Amino acid sequence: MTDRDPFAEGECAARENIPAEANPYLDGSDEHALWAAGHEKVAGAIEARESEGS
């Protein structure tokens, strides 16, 4: 059995352009919140880089 890291999974999903709505965890769960936080961290950084380039 592997220990899953929802935060890291969310970061990876954002890097792969998977939308935040694709969060696989039950809404309201700790895992859902961690996945969303990881996704937002990476997605926010990507958006900041893109806006600097325009």
All heavy atoms as TSV, in Angstrom:
chain	resi	resn	atom	element	x	y	z
A	1	MET	N	N	0.845	-1.189	0.000
A	1	MET	CA	C	0.000	0.000	0.000
A	1	MET	C	C	0.888	1.249	0.000
A	1	MET	O	O	1.843	1.344	0.751
A	1	MET	CB	C	-0.884	-0.015	1.250
A	1	MET	CG	C	-1.855	1.121	1.318
A	1	MET	SD	S	-2.954	0.862	2.731
A	1	MET	CE	C	-3.372	2.528	3.065
A	2	THR	N	N	0.566	2.184	-0.865
A	2	THR	CA	C	1.355	3.410	-0.931
A	2	THR	C	C	0.630	4.537	-0.213
A	2	THR	O	O	-0.592	4.607	-0.217
A	2	THR	CB	C	1.606	3.821	-2.403
A	2	THR	OG1	O	0.347	4.039	-3.019
A	2	THR	CG2	C	2.377	2.760	-3.158
A	3	ASP	N	N	1.416	5.386	0.418
A	3	ASP	CA	C	0.846	6.562	1.066
A	3	ASP	C	C	0.651	7.636	0.007
A	3	ASP	O	O	1.606	8.065	-0.631
A	3	ASP	CB	C	1.776	7.081	2.171
A	3	ASP	CG	C	1.824	6.148	3.366
A	3	ASP	OD1	O	0.782	5.530	3.661
A	3	ASP	OD2	O	2.884	6.029	3.988
A	4	ARG	N	N	-0.577	8.065	-0.177
A	4	ARG	CA	C	-0.877	9.097	-1.167
A	4	ARG	C	C	-0.730	10.465	-0.512
A	4	ARG	O	O	-1.053	10.644	0.644
A	4	ARG	CB	C	-2.292	8.915	-1.693
A	4	ARG	CG	C	-2.436	7.596	-2.445
A	4	ARG	CD	C	-3.823	7.368	-2.922
A	4	ARG	NE	N	-4.149	8.352	-3.957
A	4	ARG	CZ	C	-5.244	8.328	-4.680
A	4	ARG	NH1	N	-6.133	7.392	-4.484
A	4	ARG	NH2	N	-5.478	9.249	-5.593
A	5	ASP	N	N	-0.240	11.413	-1.272
A	5	ASP	CA	C	-0.070	12.778	-0.801
A	5	ASP	C	C	-0.981	13.671	-1.645
A	5	ASP	O	O	-0.613	14.041	-2.764
A	5	ASP	CB	C	1.393	13.198	-0.925
A	5	ASP	CG	C	1.645	14.611	-0.427
A	5	ASP	OD1	O	0.671	15.326	-0.089
A	5	ASP	OD2	O	2.815	15.006	-0.376
A	6	PRO	N	N	-2.171	13.990	-1.145
A	6	PRO	CA	C	-3.110	14.789	-1.929
A	6	PRO	C	C	-2.555	16.136	-2.367
A	6	PRO	O	O	-2.840	16.603	-3.469
A	6	PRO	CB	C	-4.302	14.969	-0.990
A	6	PRO	CG	C	-4.211	13.838	-0.035
A	6	PRO	CD	C	-2.741	13.571	0.130
A	7	PHE	N	N	-1.729	16.770	-1.527
A	7	PHE	CA	C	-1.143	18.064	-1.893
A	7	PHE	C	C	-0.254	17.904	-3.123
A	7	PHE	O	O	-0.373	18.652	-4.095
A	7	PHE	CB	C	-0.347	18.630	-0.712
A	7	PHE	CG	C	0.152	20.033	-0.933
A	7	PHE	CD1	C	-0.667	21.115	-0.654
A	7	PHE	CD2	C	1.426	20.270	-1.415
A	7	PHE	CE1	C	-0.226	22.425	-0.861
A	7	PHE	CE2	C	1.879	21.567	-1.624
A	7	PHE	CZ	C	1.055	22.643	-1.343
A	8	ALA	N	N	0.624	16.906	-3.100
A	8	ALA	CA	C	1.517	16.651	-4.231
A	8	ALA	C	C	0.728	16.246	-5.466
A	8	ALA	O	O	1.079	16.627	-6.590
A	8	ALA	CB	C	2.536	15.576	-3.868
A	9	GLU	N	N	-0.341	15.488	-5.282
A	9	GLU	CA	C	-1.180	15.097	-6.418
A	9	GLU	C	C	-1.829	16.322	-7.058
A	9	GLU	O	O	-1.931	16.411	-8.283
A	9	GLU	CB	C	-2.259	14.114	-5.979
A	9	GLU	CG	C	-1.714	12.752	-5.620
A	9	GLU	CD	C	-2.789	11.825	-5.082
A	9	GLU	OE1	O	-3.961	12.239	-4.969
A	9	GLU	OE2	O	-2.456	10.673	-4.769
A	10	GLY	N	N	-2.260	17.271	-6.239
A	10	GLY	CA	C	-2.847	18.500	-6.756
A	10	GLY	C	C	-1.827	19.329	-7.519
A	10	GLY	O	O	-2.139	19.894	-8.575
A	11	GLU	N	N	-0.601	19.393	-6.988
A	11	GLU	CA	C	0.471	20.106	-7.692
A	11	GLU	C	C	0.715	19.476	-9.059
A	11	GLU	O	O	0.823	20.172	-10.073
A	11	GLU	CB	C	1.772	20.071	-6.877
A	11	GLU	CG	C	1.746	20.904	-5.625
A	11	GLU	CD	C	3.030	20.787	-4.838
A	11	GLU	OE1	O	3.521	19.651	-4.644
A	11	GLU	OE2	O	3.547	21.827	-4.408
A	12	CYS	N	N	0.799	18.173	-9.095
A	12	CYS	CA	C	1.051	17.447	-10.339
A	12	CYS	C	C	-0.097	17.673	-11.331
A	12	CYS	O	O	0.140	17.898	-12.517
A	12	CYS	CB	C	1.207	15.956	-10.030
A	12	CYS	SG	S	1.621	14.951	-11.455
A	13	ALA	N	N	-1.317	17.642	-10.856
A	13	ALA	CA	C	-2.469	17.856	-11.720
A	13	ALA	C	C	-2.419	19.238	-12.363
A	13	ALA	O	O	-2.698	19.386	-13.560
A	13	ALA	CB	C	-3.761	17.678	-10.927
A	14	ALA	N	N	-2.051	20.245	-11.603
A	14	ALA	CA	C	-1.967	21.601	-12.150
A	14	ALA	C	C	-0.887	21.680	-13.221
A	14	ALA	O	O	-1.082	22.321	-14.257
A	14	ALA	CB	C	-1.693	22.606	-11.036
A	15	ARG	N	N	0.238	21.021	-12.998
A	15	ARG	CA	C	1.325	21.018	-13.989
A	15	ARG	C	C	0.879	20.346	-15.283
A	15	ARG	O	O	1.375	20.668	-16.357
A	15	ARG	CB	C	2.560	20.303	-13.439
A	15	ARG	CG	C	3.327	21.117	-12.443
A	15	ARG	CD	C	4.648	20.451	-12.059
A	15	ARG	NE	N	5.042	20.885	-10.747
A	15	ARG	CZ	C	4.860	20.207	-9.617
A	15	ARG	NH1	N	4.321	19.016	-9.643
A	15	ARG	NH2	N	5.240	20.706	-8.461
A	16	GLU	N	N	-0.042	19.393	-15.163
A	16	GLU	CA	C	-0.543	18.663	-16.328
A	16	GLU	C	C	-1.796	19.316	-16.918
A	16	GLU	O	O	-2.482	18.712	-17.738
A	16	GLU	CB	C	-0.826	17.213	-15.939
A	16	GLU	CG	C	0.429	16.452	-15.550
A	16	GLU	CD	C	0.150	15.052	-15.056
A	16	GLU	OE1	O	-1.012	14.606	-15.098
A	16	GLU	OE2	O	1.110	14.391	-14.610
A	17	ASN	N	N	-2.089	20.536	-16.479
A	17	ASN	CA	C	-3.253	21.294	-16.958
A	17	ASN	C	C	-4.585	20.603	-16.687
A	17	ASN	O	O	-5.536	20.760	-17.445
A	17	ASN	CB	C	-3.117	21.631	-18.452
A	17	ASN	CG	C	-1.983	22.583	-18.705
A	17	ASN	OD1	O	-1.783	23.532	-17.956
A	17	ASN	ND2	N	-1.226	22.326	-19.747
A	18	ILE	N	N	-4.639	19.839	-15.616
A	18	ILE	CA	C	-5.891	19.222	-15.186
A	18	ILE	C	C	-6.640	20.266	-14.362
A	18	ILE	O	O	-6.069	20.863	-13.450
A	18	ILE	CB	C	-5.629	17.943	-14.365
A	18	ILE	CG1	C	-4.927	16.905	-15.253
A	18	ILE	CG2	C	-6.908	17.402	-13.757
A	18	ILE	CD1	C	-4.418	15.693	-14.510
A	19	PRO	N	N	-7.894	20.536	-14.692
A	19	PRO	CA	C	-8.623	21.594	-13.982
A	19	PRO	C	C	-8.888	21.260	-12.515
A	19	PRO	O	O	-8.980	20.083	-12.134
A	19	PRO	CB	C	-9.933	21.713	-14.757
A	19	PRO	CG	C	-10.101	20.401	-15.433
A	19	PRO	CD	C	-8.710	19.880	-15.705
A	20	ALA	N	N	-9.030	22.294	-11.712
A	20	ALA	CA	C	-9.288	22.113	-10.276
A	20	ALA	C	C	-10.574	21.330	-10.024
A	20	ALA	O	O	-10.690	20.626	-9.028
A	20	ALA	CB	C	-9.345	23.478	-9.591
A	21	GLU	N	N	-11.530	21.435	-10.945
A	21	GLU	CA	C	-12.797	20.719	-10.790
A	21	GLU	C	C	-12.619	19.205	-10.847
A	21	GLU	O	O	-13.522	18.456	-10.488
A	21	GLU	CB	C	-13.791	21.148	-11.885
A	21	GLU	CG	C	-14.234	22.584	-11.775
A	21	GLU	CD	C	-13.199	23.590	-12.302
A	21	GLU	OE1	O	-12.319	23.214	-13.111
A	21	GLU	OE2	O	-13.275	24.756	-11.879
A	22	ALA	N	N	-11.452	18.751	-11.284
A	22	ALA	CA	C	-11.187	17.315	-11.394
A	22	ALA	C	C	-10.689	16.712	-10.081
A	22	ALA	O	O	-10.288	15.556	-10.058
A	22	ALA	CB	C	-10.178	17.055	-12.506
A	23	ASN	N	N	-10.733	17.483	-9.005
A	23	ASN	CA	C	-10.304	17.000	-7.688
A	23	ASN	C	C	-10.999	15.669	-7.399
A	23	ASN	O	O	-12.221	15.604	-7.351
A	23	ASN	CB	C	-10.664	18.047	-6.625
A	23	ASN	CG	C	-10.085	17.731	-5.259
A	23	ASN	OD1	O	-9.932	16.592	-4.885
A	23	ASN	ND2	N	-9.793	18.773	-4.519
A	24	PRO	N	N	-10.217	14.586	-7.212
A	24	PRO	CA	C	-10.827	13.257	-7.056
A	24	PRO	C	C	-11.344	12.957	-5.650
A	24	PRO	O	O	-11.977	11.927	-5.438
A	24	PRO	CB	C	-9.670	12.322	-7.404
A	24	PRO	CG	C	-8.460	13.068	-6.936
A	24	PRO	CD	C	-8.765	14.521	-7.246
A	25	TYR	N	N	-11.088	13.836	-4.711
A	25	TYR	CA	C	-11.445	13.569	-3.322
A	25	TYR	C	C	-12.822	14.119	-2.980
A	25	TYR	O	O	-13.295	15.077	-3.594
A	25	TYR	CB	C	-10.383	14.136	-2.380
A	25	TYR	CG	C	-9.056	13.443	-2.541
A	25	TYR	CD1	C	-8.043	14.007	-3.314
A	25	TYR	CD2	C	-8.823	12.198	-1.961
A	25	TYR	CE1	C	-6.827	13.354	-3.485
A	25	TYR	CE2	C	-7.611	11.542	-2.130
A	25	TYR	CZ	C	-6.626	12.118	-2.886
A	25	TYR	OH	O	-5.428	11.471	-3.063
A	26	LEU	N	N	-13.440	13.531	-1.988
A	26	LEU	CA	C	-14.769	13.921	-1.537
A	26	LEU	C	C	-14.758	15.367	-1.050
A	26	LEU	O	O	-13.945	15.737	-0.201
A	26	LEU	CB	C	-15.227	12.990	-0.417
A	26	LEU	CG	C	-16.620	13.236	0.163
A	26	LEU	CD1	C	-17.683	13.031	-0.913
A	26	LEU	CD2	C	-16.866	12.314	1.330
A	27	ASP	N	N	-15.649	16.170	-1.614
A	27	ASP	CA	C	-15.745	17.578	-1.240
A	27	ASP	C	C	-15.990	17.689	0.258
A	27	ASP	O	O	-16.841	16.998	0.813
A	27	ASP	CB	C	-16.884	18.247	-2.021
A	27	ASP	CG	C	-16.835	19.762	-1.930
A	27	ASP	OD1	O	-15.827	20.309	-1.469
A	27	ASP	OD2	O	-17.830	20.391	-2.320
A	28	GLY	N	N	-15.218	18.537	0.906
A	28	GLY	CA	C	-15.333	18.722	2.350
A	28	GLY	C	C	-14.331	17.902	3.148
A	28	GLY	O	O	-14.171	18.127	4.345
A	29	SER	N	N	-13.646	16.970	2.477
A	29	SER	CA	C	-12.659	16.140	3.189
A	29	SER	C	C	-11.326	16.875	3.287
A	29	SER	O	O	-11.049	17.812	2.532
A	29	SER	CB	C	-12.464	14.805	2.462
A	29	SER	OG	O	-11.824	15.008	1.212
A	30	ASP	N	N	-10.501	16.436	4.228
A	30	ASP	CA	C	-9.157	17.008	4.365
A	30	ASP	C	C	-8.355	16.801	3.084
A	30	ASP	O	O	-7.621	17.694	2.648
A	30	ASP	CB	C	-8.402	16.372	5.536
A	30	ASP	CG	C	-8.962	16.782	6.887
A	30	ASP	OD1	O	-9.699	17.799	6.954
A	30	ASP	OD2	O	-8.662	16.095	7.869
A	31	GLU	N	N	-8.512	15.628	2.481
A	31	GLU	CA	C	-7.774	15.329	1.251
A	31	GLU	C	C	-8.177	16.268	0.118
A	31	GLU	O	O	-7.347	16.715	-0.660
A	31	GLU	CB	C	-7.995	13.874	0.829
A	31	GLU	CG	C	-7.357	12.859	1.751
A	31	GLU	CD	C	-8.231	12.506	2.947
A	31	GLU	OE1	O	-9.350	13.049	3.066
A	31	GLU	OE2	O	-7.783	11.686	3.761
A	32	HIS	N	N	-9.479	16.570	0.033
A	32	HIS	CA	C	-9.976	17.498	-0.991
A	32	HIS	C	C	-9.317	18.861	-0.809
A	32	HIS	O	O	-8.852	19.471	-1.775
A	32	HIS	CB	C	-11.507	17.619	-0.892
A	32	HIS	CG	C	-12.116	18.485	-1.940
A	32	HIS	ND1	N	-12.588	17.977	-3.127
A	32	HIS	CD2	C	-12.330	19.820	-1.993
A	32	HIS	CE1	C	-13.074	18.979	-3.859
A	32	HIS	NE2	N	-12.928	20.104	-3.189
A	33	ALA	N	N	-9.256	19.335	0.420
A	33	ALA	CA	C	-8.659	20.637	0.709
A	33	ALA	C	C	-7.161	20.639	0.394
A	33	ALA	O	O	-6.641	21.606	-0.172
A	33	ALA	CB	C	-8.890	21.011	2.167
A	34	LEU	N	N	-6.464	19.568	0.733
A	34	LEU	CA	C	-5.029	19.486	0.455
A	34	LEU	C	C	-4.768	19.453	-1.048
A	34	LEU	O	O	-3.868	20.123	-1.553
A	34	LEU	CB	C	-4.426	18.245	1.122
A	34	LEU	CG	C	-4.267	18.329	2.631
A	34	LEU	CD1	C	-3.959	16.947	3.209
A	34	LEU	CD2	C	-3.171	19.321	2.992
A	35	TRP	N	N	-5.546	18.667	-1.786
A	35	TRP	CA	C	-5.392	18.580	-3.239
A	35	TRP	C	C	-5.619	19.959	-3.856
A	35	TRP	O	O	-4.842	20.402	-4.699
A	35	TRP	CB	C	-6.387	17.554	-3.797
A	35	TRP	CG	C	-6.167	17.166	-5.228
A	35	TRP	CD1	C	-5.512	16.060	-5.671
A	35	TRP	CD2	C	-6.627	17.860	-6.400
A	35	TRP	NE1	N	-5.536	16.028	-7.046
A	35	TRP	CE2	C	-6.210	17.119	-7.524
A	35	TRP	CE3	C	-7.344	19.023	-6.614
A	35	TRP	CZ2	C	-6.492	17.519	-8.824
A	35	TRP	CZ3	C	-7.623	19.418	-7.914
A	35	TRP	CH2	C	-7.203	18.672	-9.002
A	36	ALA	N	N	-6.683	20.635	-3.411
A	36	ALA	CA	C	-6.998	21.963	-3.938
A	36	ALA	C	C	-5.878	22.958	-3.628
A	36	ALA	O	O	-5.520	23.783	-4.473
A	36	ALA	CB	C	-8.327	22.447	-3.358
A	37	ALA	N	N	-5.308	22.876	-2.439
A	37	ALA	CA	C	-4.218	23.781	-2.067
A	37	ALA	C	C	-2.987	23.541	-2.932
A	37	ALA	O	O	-2.337	24.490	-3.384
A	37	ALA	CB	C	-3.877	23.613	-0.588
A	38	GLY	N	N	-2.659	22.294	-3.175
A	38	GLY	CA	C	-1.527	21.977	-4.041
A	38	GLY	C	C	-1.767	22.450	-5.461
A	38	GLY	O	O	-0.874	23.007	-6.107
A	39	HIS	N	N	-2.978	22.265	-5.944
A	39	HIS	CA	C	-3.328	22.701	-7.296
A	39	HIS	C	C	-3.221	24.213	-7.404
A	39	HIS	O	O	-2.635	24.741	-8.345
A	39	HIS	CB	C	-4.746	22.225	-7.641
A	39	HIS	CG	C	-5.107	22.401	-9.075
A	39	HIS	ND1	N	-5.527	23.598	-9.588
A	39	HIS	CD2	C	-5.105	21.523	-10.106
A	39	HIS	CE1	C	-5.774	23.459	-10.875
A	39	HIS	NE2	N	-5.526	22.200	-11.218
A	40	GLU	N	N	-3.758	24.912	-6.425
A	40	GLU	CA	C	-3.752	26.382	-6.449
A	40	GLU	C	C	-2.329	26.927	-6.377
A	40	GLU	O	O	-2.007	27.916	-7.039
A	40	GLU	CB	C	-4.591	26.931	-5.306
A	40	GLU	CG	C	-4.621	28.439	-5.242
A	40	GLU	CD	C	-5.175	29.121	-6.493
A	40	GLU	OE1	O	-6.042	28.525	-7.159
A	40	GLU	OE2	O	-4.740	30.235	-6.798
A	41	LYS	N	N	-1.478	26.292	-5.592
A	41	LYS	CA	C	-0.084	26.738	-5.472
A	41	LYS	C	C	0.585	26.746	-6.841
A	41	LYS	O	O	1.197	27.740	-7.243
A	41	LYS	CB	C	0.675	25.823	-4.510
A	41	LYS	CG	C	2.155	26.142	-4.423
A	41	LYS	CD	C	2.878	25.119	-3.579
A	41	LYS	CE	C	4.377	25.322	-3.700
A	41	LYS	NZ	N	5.112	24.192	-3.148
A	42	VAL	N	N	0.464	25.647	-7.566
A	42	VAL	CA	C	1.118	25.536	-8.870
A	42	VAL	C	C	0.383	26.356	-9.925
A	42	VAL	O	O	1.004	27.077	-10.705
A	42	VAL	CB	C	1.226	24.057	-9.294
A	42	VAL	CG1	C	1.737	23.932	-10.725
A	42	VAL	CG2	C	2.160	23.318	-8.343
A	43	ALA	N	N	-0.935	26.289	-9.946
A	43	ALA	CA	C	-1.706	27.032	-10.945
A	43	ALA	C	C	-1.478	28.534	-10.781
A	43	ALA	O	O	-1.354	29.260	-11.774
A	43	ALA	CB	C	-3.186	26.690	-10.826
A	44	GLY	N	N	-1.404	29.010	-9.557
A	44	GLY	CA	C	-1.153	30.428	-9.306
A	44	GLY	C	C	0.215	30.851	-9.804
A	44	GLY	O	O	0.372	31.914	-10.400
A	45	ALA	N	N	1.208	30.008	-9.599
A	45	ALA	CA	C	2.558	30.313	-10.075
A	45	ALA	C	C	2.600	30.325	-11.600
A	45	ALA	O	O	3.248	31.174	-12.208
A	45	ALA	CB	C	3.551	29.297	-9.518
A	46	ILE	N	N	1.899	29.391	-12.222
A	46	ILE	CA	C	1.857	29.337	-13.684
A	46	ILE	C	C	1.181	30.590	-14.227
A	46	ILE	O	O	1.673	31.214	-15.169
A	46	ILE	CB	C	1.127	28.055	-14.160
A	46	ILE	CG1	C	1.988	26.830	-13.858
A	46	ILE	CG2	C	0.818	28.132	-15.655
A	46	ILE	CD1	C	1.268	25.499	-14.053
A	47	GLU	N	N	0.067	30.972	-13.632
A	47	GLU	CA	C	-0.654	32.175	-14.077
A	47	GLU	C	C	0.216	33.418	-13.913
A	47	GLU	O	O	0.227	34.298	-14.766
A	47	GLU	CB	C	-1.947	32.352	-13.293
A	47	GLU	CG	C	-3.045	31.419	-13.724
A	47	GLU	CD	C	-4.329	31.657	-12.954
A	47	GLU	OE1	O	-4.516	32.766	-12.392
A	47	GLU	OE2	O	-5.153	30.739	-12.909
A	48	ALA	N	N	0.956	33.508	-12.818
A	48	ALA	CA	C	1.816	34.671	-12.580
A	48	ALA	C	C	2.896	34.759	-13.651
A	48	ALA	O	O	3.171	35.846	-14.176
A	48	ALA	CB	C	2.439	34.581	-11.190
A	49	ARG	N	N	3.498	33.630	-13.997
A	49	ARG	CA	C	4.527	33.626	-15.039
A	49	ARG	C	C	3.945	34.028	-16.380
A	49	ARG	O	O	4.563	34.765	-17.139
A	49	ARG	CB	C	5.168	32.239	-15.147
A	49	ARG	CG	C	6.247	32.006	-14.121
A	49	ARG	CD	C	7.143	30.846	-14.483
A	49	ARG	NE	N	6.413	29.621	-14.774
A	49	ARG	CZ	C	6.107	28.689	-13.880
A	49	ARG	NH1	N	6.451	28.844	-12.641
A	49	ARG	NH2	N	5.454	27.598	-14.237
A	50	GLU	N	N	2.735	33.535	-16.687
A	50	GLU	CA	C	2.108	33.862	-17.969
A	50	GLU	C	C	1.749	35.344	-18.050
A	50	GLU	O	O	1.912	35.952	-19.098
A	50	GLU	CB	C	0.868	32.992	-18.183
A	50	GLU	CG	C	1.206	31.549	-18.472
A	50	GLU	CD	C	-0.015	30.660	-18.564
A	50	GLU	OE1	O	-1.140	31.135	-18.279
A	50	GLU	OE2	O	0.137	29.481	-18.913
A	51	SER	N	N	1.289	35.915	-16.960
A	51	SER	CA	C	0.906	37.329	-16.989
A	51	SER	C	C	2.135	38.230	-17.079
A	51	SER	O	O	2.072	39.313	-17.643
A	51	SER	CB	C	0.059	37.702	-15.770
A	51	SER	OG	O	0.824	37.619	-14.587
A	52	GLU	N	N	3.267	37.790	-16.553
A	52	GLU	CA	C	4.502	38.566	-16.670
A	52	GLU	C	C	4.987	38.595	-18.104
A	52	GLU	O	O	5.575	39.568	-18.548
A	52	GLU	CB	C	5.600	37.958	-15.790
A	52	GLU	CG	C	5.391	38.198	-14.315
A	52	GLU	CD	C	6.425	37.464	-13.477
A	52	GLU	OE1	O	7.325	36.814	-14.043
A	52	GLU	OE2	O	6.320	37.525	-12.247
A	53	GLY	N	N	4.695	37.545	-18.850
A	53	GLY	CA	C	5.162	37.451	-20.214
A	53	GLY	C	C	4.304	38.188	-21.213
A	53	GLY	O	O	4.683	38.370	-22.364
A	54	SER	N	N	3.154	38.675	-20.816
A	54	SER	CA	C	2.264	39.332	-21.783
A	54	SER	C	C	2.407	40.836	-21.783
A	54	SER	O	O	2.942	41.459	-20.947
A	54	SER	CB	C	0.814	38.964	-21.501
A	54	SER	OG	O	0.438	39.325	-20.189
